[in-house]
């Protein structure tokens, strides 16, 4: 594994997901205090900056891997330009940068109008959803490609709307003492979260089918175990979200200030766990899917593993 590549991927994914979440929060959830909206604009612009700054480095690192050369030699020989112009990965990186540049003017007026915010949300969703074509799903062939790509795109967009909106919610909860404003924001986020989690679970099942395929591959490969760790982090986040929705939100509706502080604290913990999820996703994207890797069954006698024809044998594709 290349630590620099993993870190670059994590920063790129994190920036894109944060961008979508911040824009989604502004467009879909009432954000009344003007100071908060200024912070959201800054957060969205910083997220867009992270996407634009990490894109060239990611392109260069992938080019160095493809050419099996050092980073300096790859740059001097023009490999990044070749990757940008002649590969699907490069085309999608370029398209994401163009969409992000188009989004920048809308970010400076975020919250100023529903139609403008709606357009910004669509662009941000396209930026995040398009990453599916740079992942393992992008190397699919035949009829499975449409199903897997659609599931992956839904997974990414739903994840961005949920994870990326955690920071705006925490800023609002900590930035105002009005329990009514806190309740409206927390309730709106909770409703959005339920929709996103449902989409994440459904699309996650599809992705697991194509990338893992069996319990043997899930428990008997490094890829599968990292995926299980990711699932454990997500389940912890869901537990905190459930406490917020079913226990603390009713208290906040009764204007209990301590409930708002506890929701904000839980939201901060969820955000920290979300960063862990993004880091694990960055690692998984550099590995061959579990269904194509050697396995070591950890529970005694191993069951028979039957290879699946759902994906091309030996398939590996850097996101």
C-alpha positions in Angstrom: 0.0 0.0 0.0 1.1 3.5 -0.8 0.5 5.8 2.2 0.7 9.0 0.1 -1.9 7.6 -2.3 -4.2 6.5 0.5 -3.9 9.9 2.2 -4.5 11.7 -1.1 -7.6 9.6 -1.8 -8.9 10.2 1.7 -8.5 14.0 1.4 -10.1 14.0 -2.0 -13.1 11.9 -0.9 -13.4 13.8 2.3 -13.5 17.1 0.5 -16.1 15.9 -2.0 -18.3 14.4 0.6 -18.0 17.5 2.8 -18.9 19.7 -0.2 -22.1 17.7 -0.9 -23.1 17.6 2.8 -22.6 21.3 3.4 -24.5 22.3 0.2 -27.2 19.7 1.0 -27.6 21.1 4.5 -28.0 24.6 3.2 -30.4 23.6 0.4 -32.6 21.1 2.3 -32.5 22.2 5.9 -33.5 25.6 7.2 -30.4 27.6 8.2 -31.7 30.8 9.6 -28.8 32.5 11.5 -26.7 34.6 9.1 -23.4 33.9 10.9 -24.0 30.2 10.4 -24.5 30.7 6.6 -21.2 32.5 6.4 -19.5 29.6 8.0 -21.2 27.1 5.7 -20.0 29.1 2.7 -16.5 29.0 4.0 -16.7 25.3 4.8 -18.1 24.6 1.3 -15.3 26.6 -0.4 -12.6 24.9 1.7 -14.1 21.5 0.7 -14.1 22.5 -2.9 -10.5 23.6 -2.5 -9.5 20.2 -1.1 -11.0 18.5 -4.2 -9.2 20.8 -6.6 -5.8 20.6 -4.8 -5.7 16.8 -4.3 -6.9 16.0 -7.9 -3.6 16.7 -9.6 -1.6 14.8 -7.0 -3.9 11.8 -7.2 -3.6 11.9 -11.0 0.2 12.0 -10.7 0.3 9.1 -8.2 -1.9 6.9 -10.3 0.3 7.7 -13.3 3.4 6.7 -11.4 1.7 3.4 -10.5 0.6 2.8 -14.1 4.1 3.4 -15.4 5.8 1.5 -12.6 8.2 4.5 -12.2 9.2 6.9 -9.5 7.0 10.0 -8.9 9.7 12.4 -10.2 10.3 10.3 -13.4 6.6 10.0 -14.1 6.2 13.8 -13.9 9.2 14.5 -16.0 8.1 12.1 -18.7 4.6 13.5 -19.0 2.8 10.4 -17.7 0.1 12.5 -15.8 -0.9 14.2 -19.0 -1.2 10.9 -20.7 -3.4 9.5 -17.9 -5.5 12.7 -18.0 -6.2 12.6 -21.7 -6.2 8.9 -22.5 -7.8 7.1 -19.5 -11.3 6.9 -18.0 -9.7 7.7 -14.6 -8.2 10.9 -16.0 -11.3 12.0 -17.9 -13.3 11.7 -14.7 -10.7 13.6 -12.6 -10.8 16.4 -15.2 -14.6 16.4 -15.3 -14.8 16.6 -11.5 -12.4 19.6 -11.5 -14.5 21.4 -14.1 -17.8 20.8 -12.2 -16.1 22.0 -9.0 -14.9 25.2 -10.7 -18.5 25.7 -12.0 -19.8 25.3 -8.5 -17.5 27.9 -6.9 -19.6 31.0 -7.9 -22.7 29.3 -6.4 -20.9 28.6 -3.2 -20.2 32.3 -2.6 -24.0 32.9 -2.6 -25.0 29.7 -0.7 -28.2 30.2 1.1 -29.3 33.3 -0.9 -31.9 31.5 -3.0 -33.6 28.1 -3.3 -33.1 27.8 -7.1 -29.4 28.7 -6.8 -28.9 26.3 -3.9 -30.8 23.6 -5.8 -28.4 24.0 -8.8 -25.4 23.8 -6.4 -26.8 20.6 -4.8 -27.1 19.0 -8.2 -23.6 19.9 -9.2 -22.2 18.6 -5.9 -24.2 15.4 -6.2 -22.7 14.9 -9.7 -19.2 15.5 -8.4 -19.6 12.8 -5.7 -21.7 10.4 -7.7 -19.3 10.4 -10.6 -16.6 8.9 -8.3 -18.4 5.6 -8.8 -16.9 5.3 -12.3 -13.4 5.6 -10.8 -14.0 2.8 -8.4 -14.2 -1.0 -8.7 -17.7 -0.6 -10.2 -16.2 1.4 -13.1 -14.4 -1.7 -14.3 -17.5 -3.8 -14.5 -18.6 -5.4 -17.8 -22.0 -6.3 -19.2 -25.4 -6.0 -17.5 -23.8 -6.0 -14.0 -22.1 -2.7 -14.7 -25.3 -0.7 -14.7 -26.5 -2.2 -11.4 -23.2 -1.9 -9.6 -22.5 1.6 -10.9 -26.0 2.8 -9.9 -25.7 1.3 -6.4 -22.2 2.8 -5.9 -23.3 6.2 -7.0 -26.3 6.1 -4.7 -24.0 4.9 -1.9 -21.6 7.8 -2.4 -24.3 10.5 -2.7 -26.2 9.2 0.4 -23.0 9.0 2.3 -22.0 12.6 1.4 -25.4 14.0 2.3 -25.2 12.3 5.7 -21.5 12.5 6.7 -20.9 15.9 5.1 -23.9 17.5 6.9 -22.6 16.5 10.4 -20.3 19.5 10.6 -23.0 22.1 9.6 -25.4 20.6 12.1 -22.8 20.8 14.9 -22.0 24.4 14.0 -25.7 25.3 14.2 -26.3 23.5 17.5 -23.2 25.2 19.0 -23.8 28.6 17.3 -27.3 29.4 18.6 -29.0 29.1 22.0 -32.5 29.2 20.5 -33.8 25.7 21.2 -36.5 26.2 18.5 -33.8 26.8 15.8 -31.8 23.8 17.2 -34.9 21.6 17.0 -35.8 22.5 13.5 -32.3 21.8 12.3 -31.9 18.6 14.2 -35.3 17.3 13.1 -34.6 18.2 9.5 -31.2 16.5 9.6 -32.7 13.4 11.3 -35.3 13.1 8.5 -32.6 13.4 5.9 -30.4 11.0 7.8 -33.2 8.3 7.8 -33.5 8.6 4.0 -29.7 8.5 3.5 -29.2 5.5 5.8 -31.9 3.5 4.0 -30.2 4.3 0.7 -26.8 3.4 2.2 -28.0 0.0 3.5 -29.7 -1.0 0.3 -26.8 0.1 -2.0 -24.3 -1.4 0.5 -25.9 -4.8 0.1 -25.5 -4.6 -3.6 -21.9 -3.4 -3.4 -21.0 -6.2 -1.0 -22.6 -8.8 -3.3 -20.4 -7.6 -6.2 -17.2 -7.0 -4.2 -17.3 -9.7 -1.6 -19.8 -12.3 -2.7 -19.6 -14.7 0.2 -19.1 -15.0 4.0 -15.8 -16.8 3.3 -14.5 -13.8 1.4 -15.9 -11.4 4.0 -14.3 -13.0 7.0 -11.3 -14.7 5.3 -9.7 -11.7 3.5 -8.0 -8.5 4.5 -10.4 -6.6 2.3 -13.4 -8.2 4.0 -12.1 -7.5 7.5 -11.5 -3.9 6.7 -15.0 -3.8 5.4 -16.3 -5.2 8.6 -14.4 -2.6 10.6 -16.0 0.1 8.4 -19.4 -1.5 9.1 -18.7 -1.4 12.9 -17.9 2.3 12.7 -21.1 3.0 10.7 -23.2 0.9 13.2 -21.7 3.0 16.1 -22.7 6.2 14.2 -26.2 4.8 13.7 -26.5 4.0 17.4 -25.7 7.6 18.2 -28.1 8.9 15.5 -30.8 6.7 17.0 -30.3 8.1 20.5 -30.4 11.6 19.0 -33.7 11.0 17.1 -35.7 8.9 19.6 -34.4 10.1 22.9 -32.8 13.6 22.7 -34.9 15.2 19.9 -38.2 15.0 21.9 -36.4 16.6 24.8 -35.1 19.4 22.6 -38.7 19.9 21.4 -39.6 20.6 25.0 -36.8 23.3 25.0 -34.4 21.4 27.2 -31.0 23.1 26.4 -29.0 20.1 27.7 -30.5 18.0 24.9 -29.1 20.4 22.3 -25.6 20.1 23.8 -25.8 16.3 23.9 -26.9 16.1 20.3 -24.0 18.4 19.3 -21.6 16.2 21.3 -22.9 13.0 19.6 -22.7 14.8 16.2 -19.1 15.6 16.8 -18.4 11.9 17.7 -20.2 10.8 14.6 -18.1 13.2 12.5 -14.9 11.7 14.0 -16.1 8.2 13.2 -17.0 9.3 9.7 -13.4 10.4 9.1 -12.4 6.9 10.1 -14.9 5.5 7.5 -13.5 7.7 4.8 -9.9 6.6 5.6 -11.0 2.9 5.4 -12.8 3.6 2.1 -9.5 5.1 0.8 -7.7 2.0 1.7 -10.2 -0.4 0.2 -10.1 1.4 -3.1 -6.4 0.4 -3.5 -7.1 -3.3 -2.9 -8.5 -6.1 -5.0 -12.1 -6.9 -4.1 -12.4 -9.7 -1.6 -14.1 -12.1 -4.0 -10.9 -12.2 -6.1 -8.3 -12.4 -3.4 -6.8 -15.4 -1.5 -8.6 -16.1 1.8 -7.7 -17.5 5.2 -10.8 -18.7 7.1 -10.4 -17.8 10.8 -13.0 -20.1 12.2 -11.6 -23.6 11.8 -12.5 -25.7 8.8 -13.0 -23.5 5.8 -16.1 -24.0 3.6 -15.7 -24.4 -0.1 -15.3 -21.1 -1.9 -17.0 -21.0 -5.3 -15.7 -18.2 -7.6 -18.3 -15.8 -8.9 -18.7 -14.8 -12.5 -20.3 -11.5 -11.6 -17.1 -9.6 -12.2 -14.1 -10.1 -14.5 -11.6 -12.5 -12.9 -8.6 -10.7 -11.4 -10.3 -7.3 -11.7 -8.7 -4.5 -9.9 -9.3 -0.8 -10.5 -7.8 2.1 -8.6 -10.5 4.7 -7.7 
